[in-house]
Amino acid sequence: MPVLLSLVVWLLATPAAASGPADACPDWPAARAEHELVALERRLAEWDDAYYRHGESPVSDDLYDQARGRFDLWRRCFPEVAPAATAEPPREGGELRHPVPQTGLAKLTDERAVRAWLARRTDAWIQPKVDGVAVTLVYEQGRLVRAISRGDGRHGQDWTAQARRIPAVPERLAAHGSPLLQGELFLRRDAHVQAEQGSAGARSAVAGLMARDTLDDTDAARIGLFVWDWPNGPAALGERLEGLAAMGFTDSTTLTHPVGALDEVRRWREAWYRGPLPFASDGVVLRQGSRPAGGQWRAEPPDWAVAWKHPPREALAEVRGVEFRVGRTGRITPLLHLVPVQLDDRVIRRVGVGSLARWRELDIRPGDQVAIVLAGLTIPRLEGVVWRGSERLAVTPPDEAAFHALSCWRPTPGCEGQFLERLAWLGGRQGLDLPGVGPGTWQALFDAGLLDGLLAWMTLDPAALVEVPGIGEARAQRLAVAFHGARERAFAAWLSALGVPPGLEAGQGASWSSLVERNEAHWLALPGVGPQRARALADFFAHPEVQRLAGRLGEAGIEGFAR
């Protein structure tokens, strides 16, 4: 049976471990499905309460949308235990009714959906989807009389006092009339690039400012306004844009463009994703030029306006298992195995936790849901636990005291992972730099029973190597040449391959005998060697296993080790 390059791996010992991608139905019994649905419903209700009552966003839009999608999927997968449809978000008393409901937007999932939406229309327009908080502005005879937060789309909070302090919200309009406007209050940004900076809490920041009892001039100046519709305006979008420009809302005109094909939509979306904007933008909005009059709107997503969001910067991932890898120096690194999720153009199957201490702090178990981001747009990084699974399986990490810089020189039970990491270091660039030899090679040789010690490979010939599964005659010959060539490596390369602690460069000797005679005091006397390094060097050269390896290298005639 193959031995993993790790010490311990804990995977779900239930059918859920065999579940497919994140969009597949989990293989749960009905009781567990009910518990998971209740737990997620409770978490969504907490987030809704924080957002609608307190103007706070505990999680990003990406995570919220994915969690909501996960809940809908699980309800379809387990209809017999699914809770009733989620009630509308909570509202406090004293809220104002919107003159025209805030509709919200349905989200298109991919280019195929965008193409299908465009195919049914001849008058489509595109604008950036501003990442802020929605507001309804009511003007009478050109004067602002009411500002209402989105709320649940039908009712919202009275934001009139705060809106009057925001310079971007005109107290009087340049063009008189009694327009009813809907738009987004956003946090002003200087040349914000969404692909590089993400939303960085822009929505939460604006929501927090608008939730204050008083809004000072400095904070009010940080808030901008993007008007995206005029419910009681002209039927044609082009005419509405002209009217908005006359009122002074020029951003609505400059950032709204007609589109006829998917290529045009894709071009604008990419330009706004990777180019500078004065606000955070989490996607694009496609609008049909003509749409019903505001009196016919309902507080639900219409078919005449949809959103196509940018690639999520965060992914919601279910933990399938927790693996503990032991490195060459004995450091234990937890690794989470995930139900595969896509983030940008990558499929993420595993992510590191960082340290055993952090894993203990987060207490991550199989079945938990975690947030993953791409650090530098390439490396998956764990952000934290979003919510915990209903079943908390016991996970026991390795004993930290059993692993250190001088443990596991042989593949004794429990030491396989660190032993193989020592071999990977020995054959790598920092060691002997053996051509064509990597972790997979050492794993194959170990699985074949040919590596009972750190130097066992030195005596392997082509006849033994060719018997290893996956190694043919040609590769066996190349490996034999690489192994034999290691005998010609310099003494310093061999010392590094064995894993000598840092600090040897300050007083490197010409032979093993000159180094093994030094005690801690000798090492401490060298320039640049402090107490910790001195102790590590003294312990290394005095360790019985290290001395045994040195003796074997001396018997093999390796430079610097021969007596």
Buried (B, 14 or more C-beta within 10 A) or exposed (E): EEEBBBBBBBBBEBEBBEBEEBEEEBBBEEEBBBBBBEBBBEBBBEBBBBBBBEBBBBBBBBBBBBBBBBBEBBBEBBEEBBEEEBEBBEBEEEBBEBBBBBBBBBBBEEEEBBEEBBEEBEBBBBBBBBBBBBBBBBBEEBEBEBBBBBBBBBBBBBBBEBBEBBEBBBEEBEEEBEBBBBBBBBBBBEEBBBBEEBBBBBBBBBBBBBBEEEBEEEBBEBBBBBBBBBBBBEEEBBEBBEBBBBBBBEBBBEBBBEBEEBEBBBBBBEEBBEEEBBBBBBBBBBBBBEBEEBEEBEBEBBEBBBBBBBBBBBBBBBBBBBBBBBBBBBBBBBBBBBBBBBBBEBEBBBBBBEEBEEBEEBEBBBBBBBBBBBEEEEEBEBBEBBBBBBBEBEBEBBEEEBBEBBBBBBBEEBBBBBBBBBBBBBBBEEBBBBEEBEBEBBBBBBBBEBBEBBBBBBEBEBEBBBEBEEBEEEBBBBBBEBBEEBBEBEBBBBBBBBBBBEBBEEBBBEBBBEBBEBEBEBBBEBEEBEEEBBBBBBBBBBBEBBBBBBEBBBEBEBBBBEE
